[in-house]
């Protein structure tokens, strides 16, 4: 997979599609539409697969910008743990899911912290800020999930808990920001090569 304007444009379209599907999924989960979540069994696995593909492309972006191997490794580890979590979540009949939930949660937190720290080591000025914002969006989503579990489940205002799920939309928006900055870099490189 080469880093060029066509590939980047393709992943921008994929990110927009992912954002729309994620918004639809959240909308269905909060129950504001007269349909049941179970009516769309392929929606959640599709979201996980698209997210993993986007993460693989973001790894490719880091490699193309010659970032430090620790930064690339951190994103690869994060992508692998998300992939493993998706497998455990969507294939409970494998009987692996129940015994690995707690260790996977702990490993996800540790790798997430490592990934977040490594994001501050990105050197390229085009992608450093978007990747840092991406890291902050992941932290914010994590904090929102904890708040949903701990605080808002016992709250007298359960509707607030439902609408907090829209925080999940920050992550694809940050990915879109990364891809737009990559587009700007590619365009600047092609302009400079003309002269």
C-alpha positions as CSV (number, residue, x, y, z in Angstrom):
1,X,0.0,0.0,0.0
2,X,1.7,3.2,-1.2
3,X,1.2,6.6,0.3
4,X,-0.1,8.7,-2.6
5,X,-3.0,11.0,-3.2
6,X,-5.3,8.2,-4.6
7,X,-4.7,5.9,-1.7
8,X,-5.2,8.7,0.8
9,X,-8.4,9.8,-0.9
10,X,-9.7,6.3,-0.7
11,X,-9.0,6.2,3.0
12,X,-10.7,9.6,3.5
13,X,-13.8,8.1,1.8
14,X,-13.5,5.0,4.1
15,X,-13.2,7.3,7.1
16,X,-16.3,9.3,6.2
17,X,-18.2,6.0,5.7
18,X,-17.0,4.8,9.0
19,X,-18.1,8.0,10.7
20,X,-21.6,7.7,9.2
21,X,-21.9,4.1,10.2
22,X,-20.7,4.8,13.7
23,X,-23.2,7.6,14.0
24,X,-25.9,5.3,12.8
25,X,-24.8,2.6,15.3
26,X,-24.9,5.1,18.2
27,X,-28.2,6.4,17.0
28,X,-29.6,2.8,17.0
29,X,-28.1,2.1,20.4
30,X,-29.7,5.0,22.2
31,X,-33.1,3.9,20.9
32,X,-34.2,7.0,19.2
33,X,-35.2,5.1,16.1
34,X,-38.1,2.6,16.1
35,X,-35.7,-0.4,15.2
36,X,-33.8,-2.9,17.3
37,X,-30.0,-3.1,17.3
38,X,-30.3,-6.8,16.6
39,X,-31.8,-6.0,13.2
40,X,-28.4,-5.0,11.9
41,X,-26.0,-7.8,13.0
42,X,-23.3,-6.9,10.5
43,X,-23.0,-3.3,11.6
44,X,-20.8,-3.7,14.6
45,X,-18.4,-6.2,13.0
46,X,-18.2,-4.0,9.9
47,X,-17.3,-1.0,12.1
48,X,-14.5,-3.1,13.8
49,X,-13.1,-4.2,10.5
50,X,-13.1,-0.7,9.0
51,X,-11.5,0.6,12.2
52,X,-8.7,-2.0,12.0
53,X,-8.1,-1.1,8.3
54,X,-7.9,2.5,9.2
55,X,-5.3,1.8,11.9
56,X,-3.3,-0.3,9.5
57,X,-3.2,2.7,7.1
58,X,-2.2,5.0,9.9
59,X,0.7,2.7,10.6
60,X,1.6,3.0,7.0
61,X,1.5,6.8,7.2
62,X,3.9,6.7,10.2
63,X,6.3,4.5,8.3
64,X,6.1,6.7,5.2
65,X,7.0,9.7,7.3
66,X,10.0,7.8,8.7
67,X,8.8,8.1,12.3
68,X,10.7,6.4,15.1
69,X,10.2,2.6,15.4
70,X,8.8,3.0,18.9
71,X,6.0,5.1,17.7
72,X,5.2,2.7,14.8
73,X,5.4,-0.2,17.2
74,X,3.0,1.4,19.7
75,X,0.4,1.9,17.0
76,X,0.9,-1.7,15.7
77,X,0.4,-3.0,19.3
78,X,-2.7,-0.9,19.7
79,X,-4.1,-2.2,16.4
80,X,-3.3,-5.8,17.3
81,X,-5.0,-5.5,20.7
82,X,-8.1,-3.9,19.1
83,X,-8.2,-6.7,16.6
84,X,-7.9,-9.4,19.3
85,X,-10.6,-7.6,21.3
86,X,-12.9,-7.6,18.3
87,X,-12.3,-11.3,17.7
88,X,-13.1,-12.1,21.4
89,X,-16.2,-9.8,21.3
90,X,-17.7,-11.2,18.1
91,X,-16.9,-14.9,18.4
92,X,-18.0,-15.7,22.0
93,X,-18.7,-19.3,20.9
94,X,-15.0,-19.9,20.9
95,X,-15.2,-20.0,24.7
96,X,-12.1,-17.8,24.9
97,X,-13.9,-14.5,25.5
98,X,-15.0,-15.0,29.2
99,X,-11.5,-16.0,30.4
100,X,-9.7,-13.3,28.6
101,X,-11.9,-10.2,29.3
102,X,-10.0,-8.9,32.3
103,X,-6.5,-9.5,31.0
104,X,-7.4,-8.0,27.6
105,X,-8.9,-4.9,29.4
106,X,-5.7,-4.5,31.4
107,X,-3.5,-5.0,28.4
108,X,-5.6,-2.6,26.4
109,X,-5.1,0.1,29.1
110,X,-1.3,-0.5,29.2
111,X,-0.9,-0.5,25.5
112,X,-3.1,2.6,25.2
113,X,-1.0,4.5,27.7
114,X,2.2,3.4,25.9
115,X,0.7,4.5,22.6
116,X,-0.5,7.8,24.0
117,X,3.0,8.6,25.3
118,X,4.7,7.6,22.0
119,X,2.4,10.0,20.1
120,X,4.3,12.9,21.6
121,X,7.5,11.7,20.0
122,X,6.2,12.2,16.4
123,X,8.6,14.5,14.7
124,X,7.0,15.5,11.4
125,X,5.2,18.8,11.6
126,X,2.4,17.7,9.3
127,X,1.2,14.8,11.3
128,X,2.3,15.4,14.9
129,X,-0.6,17.5,16.0
130,X,-3.3,15.3,14.3
131,X,-1.8,12.2,15.9
132,X,-1.7,13.8,19.3
133,X,-5.4,14.9,18.9
134,X,-6.1,11.3,17.9
135,X,-4.5,10.1,21.1
136,X,-6.5,12.6,23.1
137,X,-9.7,11.4,21.4
138,X,-8.9,7.9,22.4
139,X,-8.4,9.0,26.0
140,X,-11.6,11.0,26.0
141,X,-13.5,8.0,24.6
142,X,-12.0,5.8,27.4
143,X,-13.0,8.3,30.1
144,X,-16.5,8.5,28.7
145,X,-16.8,4.7,28.7
146,X,-15.7,4.7,32.4
147,X,-18.1,7.5,33.2
148,X,-20.9,5.6,31.5
149,X,-20.2,2.5,33.6
150,X,-19.5,4.2,36.9
151,X,-21.4,7.5,37.1
152,X,-24.3,7.6,34.7
153,X,-25.7,4.1,35.3
154,X,-26.9,5.3,38.7
155,X,-27.8,8.8,37.6
156,X,-31.3,10.0,37.7
157,X,-30.7,11.3,34.2
158,X,-30.1,8.2,32.0
159,X,-30.6,10.1,28.8
160,X,-27.2,11.8,29.4
161,X,-25.6,8.4,29.4
162,X,-27.1,7.7,26.0
163,X,-25.9,10.9,24.4
164,X,-22.4,10.5,25.8
165,X,-21.9,7.8,23.3
166,X,-21.5,10.5,20.6
167,X,-18.0,11.1,22.0
168,X,-17.0,8.1,20.0
169,X,-17.3,10.2,16.9
170,X,-14.2,12.2,17.9
171,X,-11.9,9.4,16.9
172,X,-12.9,9.1,13.2
173,X,-12.9,12.9,13.0
174,X,-9.3,12.9,14.3
175,X,-8.4,10.2,11.7
176,X,-10.0,12.4,9.1
177,X,-7.8,15.3,10.3
178,X,-4.7,13.1,10.0
179,X,-5.6,12.1,6.4
180,X,-6.3,15.7,5.4
181,X,-2.8,16.7,6.7
182,X,-1.3,13.8,4.7
183,X,-3.1,15.1,1.7
184,X,-1.6,18.6,2.3
185,X,1.8,17.0,2.6
186,X,1.4,15.0,-0.6
187,X,0.1,18.1,-2.5
188,X,3.0,20.2,-1.2
189,X,5.5,17.5,-2.3
190,X,4.0,17.2,-5.8
191,X,4.1,21.0,-6.1
192,X,7.7,21.2,-5.0
193,X,8.7,18.5,-7.4
194,X,7.2,20.5,-10.3
195,X,9.6,23.3,-9.7
